Amino acid sequence: MLYTITLNPAVDKVIEIAGTLEREQNNKIKKVLYDIGGKGCHVSAVFSALGLPNIATGFTGGRNGIKLVELMEEKNIKCEFINAGSTNTRECTILVDESNLGSYMITESGELPDEKAYSELILKIQKEINEDDIAALSGSPATGFPKEKYCEIVKTLKNTGAKIFIDARDEYLKEVINLEPFFIKPNKYEFQVLTGKKLEKTDDFIEEIQRLNEKIEIVAVSLGEEGSIVGVKDRGVYGFTPPKIDVVSETGCGDIFVGGVISKYYLKKDIEEIFRFATAISASKAAHFLSSDFSLEQTSKLLPLVKIKKYK
């Protein structure tokens, strides 16, 4: 079974602006749509689109929590979220104009779950997840969530024997490195924060990736439209470059990439096929308006256009 754990999910309010968004101007709205938000929720969307068995859990609350589950169930995602007390799941606003220069994302911080909800999540992991499963802990928690609790979640997952895929940032990512998850995916900025170094050349990234590969099986550093550099323990370091496309919204691309990686890993594909697919489906997402939208048909067409380079 594939599990996603999203500690701070969201309902995304996606607003399309006519023309180019400008300050001190009356920017006209063309349409407003609602979508699932939160990194793990986007990962779940890939699993379900590919027909893979999966369960989405984490914390939800209030009217937005109900709406989020409804949106996820429309995508055939099985939801087993834990009610986080009196909290209300956050709403994030994404502005997309017609410039094809990317989106503007305005996010709420989110509310902290109560102790009862936190204990329920720990118990759920202990009782339901086992060594044959894959668990994706994607997205950082709400502001103020203790690092100790985050690490306890990872340790609990570790004790199940499941493969752990982490997509987090800042202090949460730093804290879990010593817990040796199977996979991490920082972006370029997050990776530099993690290493404490200003990395400019590809060789600089490769050196730091290989250092982390001593503890972590797969380290994937996403570089936006430049693709990714991926280090695999005892296998080497690869570069994956996506084809050029017209970008509508890059919001969610990294999450869809992670969903693609886990999906193909679950299906026991080799490294090049795993990351070729992840790169292509992420590019397809960039060509779509909503943050969880992509096309499997378009992904298939993009697959042969992904460039792969073996560095070391």
C-alpha positions as CSV (number, residue, x, y, z in Angstrom):
1,M,0.0,0.0,0.0
2,L,1.1,3.6,-0.7
3,Y,0.5,6.1,2.1
4,T,0.7,9.9,2.0
5,I,0.9,11.8,5.3
6,T,0.1,15.5,4.9
7,L,0.4,17.4,8.2
8,N,-0.8,20.7,6.8
9,P,-3.0,20.2,3.8
10,A,-5.0,22.9,2.1
11,V,-7.8,23.8,-0.2
12,D,-6.3,25.7,-3.1
13,K,-8.3,28.6,-4.5
14,V,-7.0,29.0,-8.0
15,I,-7.8,32.4,-9.7
16,E,-7.1,33.0,-13.3
17,I,-6.5,36.6,-14.2
18,A,-7.2,38.1,-17.6
19,G,-4.1,39.5,-19.2
20,T,-1.0,40.2,-17.0
21,L,-1.3,40.7,-13.3
22,E,-0.3,44.3,-12.5
23,R,0.0,46.4,-9.3
24,E,-2.3,49.4,-8.8
25,Q,-4.6,48.2,-11.6
26,N,-8.0,46.6,-11.7
27,N,-7.1,43.0,-12.5
28,K,-10.1,41.2,-13.9
29,I,-10.8,37.6,-12.9
30,K,-11.6,35.1,-15.7
31,K,-12.4,32.2,-13.5
32,V,-12.0,30.7,-10.0
33,L,-11.6,27.0,-9.3
34,Y,-10.9,25.0,-6.2
35,D,-8.3,22.2,-6.0
36,I,-6.6,19.9,-3.5
37,G,-3.6,21.5,-1.8
38,G,-0.7,20.3,0.3
39,K,2.2,18.4,-1.1
40,G,1.1,14.9,0.0
41,C,-2.3,15.4,-1.4
42,H,-0.8,16.1,-4.8
43,V,1.3,13.0,-4.5
44,S,-1.9,11.0,-3.8
45,A,-3.4,12.4,-7.1
46,V,-0.6,10.7,-9.1
47,F,-1.1,7.4,-7.4
48,S,-4.8,7.4,-8.1
49,A,-4.4,8.5,-11.7
50,L,-2.2,5.5,-12.2
51,G,-4.6,3.2,-10.4
52,L,-2.3,2.4,-7.6
53,P,-3.6,1.4,-4.1
54,N,-3.2,4.3,-1.8
55,I,-4.5,6.0,1.4
56,A,-4.1,9.7,2.2
57,T,-3.9,10.7,5.9
58,G,-2.8,13.5,8.0
59,F,-4.7,16.3,9.8
60,T,-7.9,18.1,8.6
61,G,-10.5,20.2,10.3
62,G,-13.5,22.4,9.8
63,R,-15.4,23.2,6.7
64,N,-12.3,23.4,4.6
65,G,-11.3,19.9,5.8
66,I,-14.7,18.6,4.5
67,K,-14.2,20.4,1.2
68,L,-10.7,19.0,0.8
69,V,-11.9,15.4,1.3
70,E,-14.7,15.9,-1.2
71,L,-12.2,17.3,-3.8
72,M,-9.8,14.4,-3.2
73,E,-12.6,11.8,-3.4
74,E,-13.5,13.2,-6.8
75,K,-10.0,12.1,-7.9
76,N,-10.6,8.6,-6.5
77,I,-8.3,9.1,-3.5
78,K,-9.1,7.1,-0.4
79,C,-9.0,9.6,2.5
80,E,-8.4,8.6,6.2
81,F,-7.6,12.0,7.6
82,I,-7.6,12.6,11.4
83,N,-9.8,15.4,12.7
84,A,-7.5,18.0,14.2
85,G,-9.7,19.3,16.9
86,S,-11.2,22.8,16.5
87,T,-8.9,23.7,13.6
88,N,-9.9,24.7,10.1
89,T,-7.9,23.4,7.2
90,R,-6.1,26.3,5.6
91,E,-7.0,27.9,2.3
92,C,-4.2,28.9,-0.2
93,T,-4.7,31.3,-3.1
94,I,-2.9,30.8,-6.4
95,L,-3.0,33.6,-9.0
96,V,-2.4,32.6,-12.6
97,D,-2.3,35.2,-15.3
98,E,-1.8,34.9,-19.1
99,S,1.9,35.8,-19.2
100,N,3.1,32.2,-19.0
101,L,5.6,33.3,-16.5
102,G,4.4,31.1,-13.6
103,S,2.0,31.6,-10.8
104,Y,1.8,33.7,-7.6
105,M,1.1,31.6,-4.5
106,I,-0.3,33.1,-1.3
107,T,-0.5,30.6,1.6
108,E,-2.0,30.5,5.0
109,S,0.2,29.1,7.8
110,G,-2.3,26.6,9.0
111,E,-3.4,25.7,12.5
112,L,-1.8,23.2,14.9
113,P,-3.5,19.9,15.6
114,D,-4.4,19.1,19.2
115,E,-2.6,16.4,21.2
116,K,-5.4,14.0,20.7
117,A,-5.1,14.2,16.9
118,Y,-1.4,13.9,17.1
119,S,-1.6,10.7,19.2
120,E,-4.2,9.3,16.8
121,L,-1.8,9.7,13.9
122,I,1.1,8.0,15.7
123,L,-1.2,5.1,16.6
124,K,-2.5,4.9,13.1
125,I,1.0,4.6,11.7
126,Q,1.9,1.9,14.3
127,K,-1.2,-0.2,13.6
128,E,-1.6,0.1,9.8
129,I,1.7,0.7,8.1
130,N,4.1,-2.2,7.6
131,E,7.4,-3.1,6.0
132,D,5.8,-3.8,2.6
133,D,4.4,-0.2,2.4
134,I,5.7,3.1,1.1
135,A,5.0,6.2,3.1
136,A,5.4,9.7,1.8
137,L,5.7,12.5,4.4
138,S,5.3,15.5,2.1
139,G,5.2,19.2,3.1
140,S,6.2,20.9,6.3
141,P,3.7,21.1,9.2
142,A,1.9,24.2,10.4
143,T,4.1,27.0,11.8
144,G,5.0,26.2,15.4
145,F,4.7,22.4,15.1
146,P,7.5,21.0,17.3
147,K,10.5,19.5,15.5
148,E,10.5,16.8,18.1
149,K,7.0,15.7,17.1
150,Y,8.0,15.7,13.5
151,C,10.9,13.5,14.2
152,E,8.7,11.2,16.3
153,I,6.5,10.7,13.3
154,V,9.5,9.8,11.1
155,K,10.9,7.4,13.8
156,T,7.5,5.8,14.1
157,L,7.4,5.2,10.3
158,K,11.0,3.9,10.5
159,N,10.0,1.4,13.1
160,T,7.3,0.0,10.8
161,G,10.0,-1.0,8.2
162,A,8.3,1.0,5.4
163,K,10.2,2.9,2.8
164,I,10.1,6.6,3.8
165,F,10.0,9.3,1.2
166,I,10.5,12.9,2.7
167,D,9.7,16.2,1.0
168,A,10.2,18.8,3.7
169,R,12.2,22.0,4.2
170,D,14.3,24.0,6.6
171,E,14.6,22.7,10.2
172,Y,12.3,19.7,9.6
173,L,14.5,18.4,6.7
174,K,17.7,19.0,8.7
175,E,16.3,17.2,11.7
176,V,15.4,14.0,9.8
177,I,18.7,13.5,7.9
178,N,20.2,11.5,10.8
179,L,17.1,9.3,10.8
180,E,18.1,8.2,7.4
181,P,14.9,8.2,5.3
182,F,15.0,6.3,2.0
183,F,14.5,9.4,-0.1
184,I,14.5,13.2,0.1
185,K,13.7,15.9,-2.5
186,P,14.8,19.4,-1.6
187,N,14.7,22.1,-4.3
188,K,17.8,24.1,-5.2
189,Y,17.3,26.7,-2.4
190,E,16.3,24.1,0.2
191,F,19.4,22.0,-0.6
192,Q,21.7,25.0,-0.1
193,V,20.1,25.7,3.3
194,L,20.4,22.0,4.2
195,T,24.1,21.9,3.3
196,G,24.9,25.4,4.6
197,K,26.8,26.1,1.4
198,K,26.3,28.4,-1.6
199,L,26.4,25.9,-4.4
200,E,26.9,27.3,-7.9
201,K,28.4,24.6,-10.1
202,T,26.9,21.2,-10.9
203,D,30.0,19.6,-9.4
204,D,29.2,21.3,-6.1
205,F,25.8,19.8,-6.0
206,I,27.1,16.4,-7.0
207,E,29.7,16.4,-4.2
208,E,27.0,17.3,-1.6
209,I,24.5,14.8,-3.0
210,Q,27.1,12.0,-2.8
211,R,27.9,12.9,0.8
212,L,24.2,12.6,1.7
213,N,24.0,9.3,-0.2
214,E,26.1,7.8,2.6
215,K,23.0,7.9,4.8
216,I,20.1,8.3,2.3
217,E,19.5,5.9,-0.6
218,I,18.1,8.5,-3.0
219,V,18.7,12.3,-2.9
220,A,16.9,14.2,-5.7
221,V,17.5,17.9,-5.9
222,S,14.9,19.7,-8.1
223,L,16.1,22.6,-10.2
224,G,12.8,23.9,-11.7
225,E,12.8,24.1,-15.5
226,E,16.4,22.8,-15.5
227,G,15.2,19.4,-14.2
228,S,16.9,17.6,-11.4
229,I,20.2,16.1,-10.1
230,V,19.6,12.7,-8.5
231,G,22.1,10.7,-6.5
232,V,21.5,7.0,-5.9
233,K,23.6,5.2,-3.3
234,D,26.1,2.8,-4.9
235,R,24.7,3.7,-8.3
236,G,26.0,7.1,-9.1
237,V,24.6,10.6,-9.9
238,Y,22.3,11.4,-12.8
239,G,20.9,14.6,-14.4
240,F,17.3,14.7,-15.8
241,T,16.3,17.6,-18.0
242,P,12.7,18.1,-19.0
243,P,11.6,19.2,-22.5
244,K,10.7,22.9,-23.0
245,I,7.0,23.6,-22.7
246,D,4.7,26.6,-22.3
247,V,4.4,27.0,-18.5
248,V,0.9,27.8,-17.3
249,S,1.5,27.2,-13.6
250,E,4.5,25.6,-11.9
251,T,2.7,25.2,-8.5
252,G,2.6,21.6,-7.6
253,C,5.3,20.5,-10.1
254,G,7.7,19.2,-7.4
255,D,4.9,17.3,-5.7
256,I,3.8,15.6,-8.9
257,F,7.5,14.8,-9.5
258,V,7.6,13.0,-6.1
259,G,4.4,11.2,-6.9
260,G,5.9,10.0,-10.2
261,V,9.1,8.8,-8.5
262,I,7.2,6.8,-5.8
263,S,4.7,5.3,-8.4
264,K,7.5,3.9,-10.6
265,Y,9.6,2.8,-7.7
266,Y,6.5,0.9,-6.3
267,L,6.2,-0.7,-9.8
268,K,9.8,-1.8,-9.5
269,K,11.1,0.2,-12.5
270,D,14.8,1.0,-12.9
271,I,16.3,4.4,-11.9
272,E,16.3,5.9,-15.3
273,E,12.7,4.9,-16.0
274,I,11.6,6.2,-12.6
275,F,13.0,9.6,-13.0
276,R,12.3,9.9,-16.7
277,F,8.6,9.4,-15.9
278,A,8.7,11.8,-12.9
279,T,10.3,14.5,-15.0
280,A,7.8,14.1,-17.8
281,I,4.7,14.1,-15.5
282,S,6.1,17.1,-13.7
283,A,6.5,18.9,-17.0
284,S,2.9,18.0,-17.9
285,K,1.7,19.5,-14.6
286,A,3.4,22.8,-15.5
287,A,1.3,23.0,-18.6
288,H,-1.9,22.8,-16.6
289,F,-3.9,25.4,-14.7
290,L,-4.7,23.6,-11.4
291,S,-2.0,22.6,-8.9
292,S,-2.9,18.8,-9.0
293,D,-3.6,18.6,-12.8
294,F,-1.5,16.7,-15.4
295,S,-2.1,14.5,-18.4
296,L,-0.9,11.0,-18.6
297,E,-1.3,11.1,-22.4
298,Q,0.9,14.2,-22.5
299,T,3.3,12.6,-20.2
300,S,3.7,9.7,-22.5
301,K,4.5,12.0,-25.4
302,L,7.1,13.9,-23.3
303,L,8.9,10.8,-22.0
304,P,11.2,10.4,-25.0
305,L,12.1,14.1,-24.9
306,V,13.5,13.9,-21.3
307,K,17.3,14.1,-21.5
308,I,19.4,11.9,-19.1
309,K,23.0,12.3,-18.2
310,K,25.1,10.0,-16.0
311,Y,27.5,12.2,-14.1
312,K,29.4,9.7,-11.9
